[in-house]
Amino acid sequence: MKKDFTPYYAVIFSSTQTENTNGYLEMSNKMASLAKVQDGFLGMESARNKIGITVSYWRDLESISQWKQNTEHILAQQKGQEIWYDWYRVRICKVVNDYEFLHK
């Protein structure tokens, strides 16, 4: 483990969509922009195929809680449940180490 590594949290959002995706991309982009200015936000990675997976990274659990309570995020969650998602699952994990490879 890196000596100067500070643990952080990952919120893993996995989902499958309904056939009605009207307005989804716009809302997804809006949520990404809004999350970026939320206190404690560290970054995000996302991929969508048959199953969509978005992982957002946060400084601490309080930051995640504040994001979940954001009024615009609550509206997006409601629309997701009513219109865009057949299924989703959220997992919150503590990241105790990370490393990467970059092919040059």
C-alpha positions in Angstrom: 0.0 0.0 0.0 1.2 3.5 -0.8 2.4 5.3 2.4 0.7 8.6 1.6 -2.5 7.0 0.4 -5.7 8.4 1.8 -8.7 6.1 1.7 -11.8 7.3 -0.1 -15.2 5.9 -1.1 -16.6 4.6 -4.4 -20.3 4.5 -5.2 -21.0 1.9 -7.8 -24.3 2.3 -9.7 -25.2 -0.6 -11.9 -28.4 -0.5 -14.0 -30.4 -1.8 -16.9 -32.6 0.6 -18.8 -36.2 0.5 -20.1 -36.8 1.1 -23.8 -37.9 4.6 -23.0 -34.7 6.6 -22.7 -36.2 10.0 -23.7 -34.4 12.7 -21.7 -32.0 10.2 -20.1 -28.8 11.4 -21.7 -29.6 15.0 -20.9 -30.3 14.2 -17.2 -27.2 12.0 -17.0 -25.0 14.8 -18.3 -26.7 17.3 -15.9 -26.1 14.9 -12.9 -22.4 14.5 -13.9 -21.9 18.3 -14.1 -23.8 18.8 -10.8 -21.8 16.0 -9.0 -18.5 17.6 -10.1 -19.2 20.7 -8.0 -20.5 18.8 -5.0 -18.2 19.1 -2.0 -16.2 15.9 -1.6 -16.5 14.7 -5.2 -13.3 13.2 -6.5 -14.1 11.8 -9.9 -16.3 9.5 -12.0 -16.0 6.7 -14.6 -18.9 5.3 -16.6 -19.8 2.7 -19.3 -23.1 1.8 -20.8 -23.9 -1.3 -22.8 -26.5 -3.9 -21.9 -25.7 -3.1 -18.2 -24.6 0.5 -17.3 -22.0 1.0 -14.6 -21.1 4.3 -13.2 -18.6 4.6 -10.4 -18.3 7.9 -8.6 -15.5 8.6 -6.1 -16.0 10.6 -2.9 -13.9 11.9 0.0 -16.1 10.5 2.7 -19.5 9.0 3.6 -20.9 12.5 4.5 -20.2 13.7 1.0 -22.1 10.8 -0.4 -25.0 11.4 1.9 -25.1 15.1 0.9 -25.1 14.1 -2.8 -28.0 11.6 -2.2 -30.0 14.4 -0.6 -29.4 17.0 -3.4 -32.8 18.1 -4.6 -32.0 17.8 -8.3 -30.4 14.4 -7.7 -33.6 13.3 -5.9 -35.6 14.4 -9.0 -33.3 12.4 -11.3 -33.7 9.3 -9.0 -37.5 9.5 -9.2 -37.5 9.9 -13.0 -35.1 6.9 -13.2 -37.4 4.7 -11.1 -40.5 5.9 -13.0 -39.1 6.0 -16.6 -35.6 5.0 -17.4 -34.6 1.9 -15.3 -35.8 -1.6 -15.2 -33.3 -2.4 -12.5 -30.5 -0.8 -10.6 -28.2 -1.5 -7.6 -26.0 0.9 -5.6 -22.9 -0.3 -3.7 -20.8 1.9 -1.5 -17.2 0.7 -0.9 -14.2 2.0 0.9 -11.2 2.2 -1.3 -8.1 1.3 0.7 -5.6 1.3 -2.2 -5.4 1.9 -5.9 -3.0 1.6 -8.7 -3.1 1.9 -12.5 -1.4 0.9 -15.7 -1.0 3.2 -18.7 0.3 1.9 -22.0 2.5 4.5 -23.6 
